Amino acid sequence: MTVIAPTVASEVTPILDRVETEIEKNRVPAEIWNNDAIFRAELDQVFGTCWVFVAHESELPKAGDFVQRRIGLDPVIVTRDGTGGINVLSNYCRHRGTQVCQTDTGNSRFFKCPYHGWTYSNNGDLVGTPHMREAYGTRLDPKEWGLKRAPRVDVRSGFIFASLAHEGPSLDEYLGGGGWMLDILVKLAPGGVKVAGPPERYQINADWKAGAENFSGDAYHADTLHWSNEEIQMIQGLGANAEMMHAYELGDGHATLGFPWAKVGLPLWGYSPETVAQFDLSVLDDAQRYVLETNPPTIGTIFPNFSYLRVSSPTLPGGPPTVVTTFRIWQPIAPGKMELWNWQFVYECQSDQEKLDSYVTGQLIFGSAGNFETDDTVAWEGAARAAKSAWMQRENLSFNFEQAGRTTVDVTPDPDYHGPGIKRPTGFGELVQLNFYRHWLAVMRGDASSTTTEGRHSR
């Protein structure tokens, strides 16, 4: 992987050394949640080398379709060209850097820069320059002067990922156990899943890692932060959330929490009998079926900033259950600040009414003004504020992840689980969150291979 540029490394190395020391004590220094040097290094080391989710194929159903996204701070255009190919193109004109695409989504064969009129095809080739003969004499090479392309683009079960690194593991190798778990969520029926609508986007005064860490394994907060949802009878049993959740450490910073939906009368998350009748579980291996039957993935993170959640919740208090599937990215925009992109997904095979109920319920609980979303996003802002506090900086503040060494709950890995990584029979322990930061540290140091050992951090 690409190493941190020396000018940045000199600033971040002491911080990373402190992170390494503190993690050994099951603590994480607060400063990494809002630090200029750390942020610049993350753009290079994390978002400049890792595979990053940029779009879903269902957002680009026809030739010419495009969406505008970002990798780190860089704007990119994700297109489907005339041959059906997927392209991830830099949105910087090669003449003076002006953005050639100004809209979030659409359909076009070409992108024309508003500054001087350089025009590009939707596969990135330069196809036109105004006053070509007078300005340049001969046509410029369309490949050499085309839009820069993400060096590597690949698709897993309809999810489009891009990597800005020219070399590194393939997408399947990178996803590893995270991809194995993702398949359980999205491959159960012919046609797979699709977006139910465009993503919501909203800014939060919180670091991107706060959301990624929370979705990787924080069952501990549910009965405190989200208690108001139980009070209004939107959902019940939050007090048992951490006890009933099972934590999957999948390697390379990927992690999932599984919930025993069948034990509360909702096998397969509570999908309708009509939808379940169209599922084909033969696409899963034996270990995946064990997960599906016991503790299917409910909330998880694929490192660095791609997360998902599937829950069963009533559309209205006391109403019938509806299955909600939301995918989101925690998009860094500045130190201690992110933009949350949130999609609702449905299975292609669901009825129109079931799809609508899923979308509406998803927005109700995990939309920008959702019951759960507003709880989470406000709480996450605290870490960024503490990290910028002059007082806390003098105190060398670290946050407590000591459940990993102090919990009295059994965290012994499940011997009946034979999938990637390990599964623990509890949501207590904060072990998956610590693994997230161990992997983050390794990626920041340019040595992500150091956290791939299966069961490496088991007790």
HELIX and SHEET records of a PDB file:
HELIX    1   1 PRO A    6  ILE A   23  1                                  18    
HELIX    2   2 ALA A   30  TRP A   33  5                                   4    
HELIX    3   3 ASP A   36  GLN A   45  1                                  10    
HELIX    4   4 GLU A   57  GLU A   59  5                                   3    
HELIX    5   5 MET A  132  TYR A  136  1                                   5    
HELIX    6   6 LEU A  171  VAL A  186  1                                  16    
HELIX    7   7 TRP A  208  GLY A  217  1                                  10    
HELIX    8   8 ALA A  222  LEU A  225  1                                   4    
HELIX    9   9 TRP A  227  GLU A  231  1                                   5    
HELIX   10  10 LEU A  238  ALA A  240  5                                   3    
HELIX   11  11 ASN A  241  MET A  244  1                                   4    
HELIX   12  12 TRP A  261  VAL A  264  5                                   4    
HELIX   13  13 PRO A  267  GLY A  270  5                                   4    
HELIX   14  14 PRO A  273  VAL A  276  1                                   4    
HELIX   15  15 LEU A  281  VAL A  283  5                                   3    
HELIX   16  16 ASP A  286  THR A  294  1                                   9    
HELIX   17  17 ASP A  352  PHE A  366  1                                  15    
HELIX   18  18 ASN A  371  LYS A  388  1                                  18    
HELIX   19  19 ALA A  390  ARG A  394  1                                   5    
HELIX   20  20 GLN A  403  ARG A  406  1                                   4    
HELIX   21  21 LEU A  431  MET A  444  1                                  14    
HELIX   22  22 ALA A  448  THR A  451  5                                   4    
SHEET    1   A 2 ARG A  27  PRO A  29  0                                        
SHEET    2   A 2 SER A 398  ASN A 400 -1                                        
SHEET    1   B 3 VAL A  52  HIS A  56  0                                        
SHEET    2   B 3 PHE A 159  SER A 163 -1                                        
SHEET    3   B 3 ARG A 152  ARG A 156 -1                                        
SHEET    1   C 4 ILE A  86  SER A  90  0                                        
SHEET    2   C 4 ASP A  74  ARG A  80 -1                                        
SHEET    3   C 4 ASP A  65  ILE A  71 -1                                        
SHEET    4   C 4 THR A 105  ASN A 107 -1                                        
SHEET    1   D 3 PHE A 110  LYS A 112  0                                        
SHEET    2   D 3 THR A 119  SER A 121 -1                                        
SHEET    3   D 3 LEU A 126  GLY A 128 -1                                        
SHEET    1   E 3 VAL A 193  VAL A 195  0                                        
SHEET    2   E 3 LYS A 337  TYR A 347 -1                                        
SHEET    3   E 3 GLU A 200  ILE A 204 -1                                        
SHEET    1   F 8 VAL A 193  VAL A 195  0                                        
SHEET    2   F 8 LYS A 337  TYR A 347 -1                                        
SHEET    3   F 8 PRO A 321  ALA A 334 -1                                        
SHEET    4   F 8 PHE A 306  PRO A 314 -1                                        
SHEET    5   F 8 PRO A 297  ILE A 302 -1                                        
SHEET    6   F 8 ALA A 255  GLY A 258 -1                                        
SHEET    7   F 8 HIS A 246  GLU A 249 -1                                        
SHEET    8   F 8 ILE A 422  ARG A 424 -1                                        
END                                                                             
